[in-house]
Amino acid sequence: MSRHVVIVGAGPAGLAAASAALRAGAEVTLIDAADQAGGQYHRMPPDTYRPFRVLDRCDWWPESSVWSLERHDERRPPRVHVLTGPADGDGRRRRFLDPDALVLAPGAHDRTLPFPGWDLPGVFTAGAAQALVKGERVVVGDQVLVAGSGPFLLPVAASLLEAGTRVREVLEANPPRTVLRGWGRRPWELAAQPDKAAELAAYAARLARHRVPYRTGRAVIEARGDGRVEEAVTARLRADWSVVPGTERTLSVDAVSVTHGFTPQLELPVAAGCVLRDGFVLVDGDQATSSPGVYAAGEVTGIAGAPAARAEGLVAGWTAAGGPPSELRLTRRRRDRARAFGLRLAAAHPIGQGWPGWLRPDTVVCRCEETSYESLCRAASENPAARAVRLASRAGLGPCQARICGPTVAELSPESPDPHHRPIAQPIRLGELAARSEAAEKESTP
Amino acid sequence: MRITVDGETLAGEAGQTIAGVLLAAGRRSWRRAPSGAPRGVFCGIGVCFDCLVIVNGVRDVRACRRRAQEGDIVTTQSRTEAP
């Protein structure tokens, strides 16, 4: 009997894992919370939707959220609990799977540092601006400031321009010295990534054609407006991201799109018991995590973009399916090169330590519970334990369960908390939780 | 495709999410945070829960994740009031 591989996440990593696992002869169940495969990277409006051929050959579960991983036997991968149906609906179908191997490829989301006014409507993450243009043909505004750090600013600005928005400026917070040193180290590795370099050059050319200034060493440090963004305050930054006094400028805009990097979605790897290192899932050369039968691929193992995610997915899917390791030499080499790109990215676009200087006492840090910077600092000074800070300030206890403020609260607290272990990884209604769940083995056996 | 939001009819394109229909109609915010501060879409991909709405009587639906269906009745919700 062939091995049953369950893959969570149908972005570039998960799709690659599915095709490799199928090629190695496994039976594959591919699960994604969205109703279309492709993840954020391949996001597109439904009428332009181009199905991925691999979906025809696996058991494809769209609109399906993995809400819990249950470890019942330490030698086997965990049981995968899934809810299928419209997002956040009630009465969704509850099923579980007991795979022979599990590949986790849930991806990442924007990391956005707080600043005064970041909770005003009209401030969007860069990922939101991108998702709305690509998936919905909606632009976030007519006069948009794109700011933060990292190469992702460029495609976001480019797609806004393409949709007819006026992009006022693109601001990279790091100074040219940091960016160039990061990208320029070990130049022979960059030569192995000609696609990336060409892609970035094309974005830069598009900005130039639309006369959009790209400035380094400058950031948005405040958004202002009455009930919605009307203007943004930008300032020149030192290398540590502290503000150079007197360099503030006010720009009239109706939207701000901001990103300071990406946060891996660690709920499922943590639930599966995977050991983390430097905030990412630790994997070996086969993409195996420390948890038996559990593999990880894509942005959860390090932020390195779609080519790295695809290569990692191929390795993860192949090994999870029991494919012979010797056949993947070239893919592994490609993966290692793509991962080196990720290290370069991290070195070129670090978050400076001086950013808390942007905050005022009343600046919201946790958007859900509206915890202010002042009350977070007070809670941390009274009892620095992560749990005590959360309970006293309510930071991280609202609907998003610290998905947005978690890394920020960790940085601002003297004792950094571990990534949250959320036994319920995705929202589930009490009625659905109480309903009987069915084993899904029958469906996955052809 | 048409949905009603707090009694007002909004037209959207098939395949848009409820957040997409609201933004395309020029709405920036539709939820109130505990202090009463307005909230709309922030992350756009289901992470931040800022865009929650009531859809056909079911609370706490992420507007950026739910595809709008013909005839959906959407009501805005607030954390300043009890459910």
Interface residues (C-beta under 8 A of the other chain):
Chain A: A33 D35 Q40 P45 P46 D47 P86 A87 D88 G89 D90 H109 D110 D119 L120 P121 G122 V123 F124 T125 G127 A128 A129 Q130 A131 L132 G135 E136 R137 V138 V140 G227 R228 R367 C368 E369 E370 G398 P399 C400 R403 I404 P427
Chain B: E13 A14 G15 Q16 T17 A19 G20 L23 A24 R28 S29 A33 P34 S35 A37 P38 R39 G40 V41 F42 C43 G44 I45 G46 V47 C48 F49 D50 L52 V55 V58 D60 V61 R62 C64 R65 R66 R67
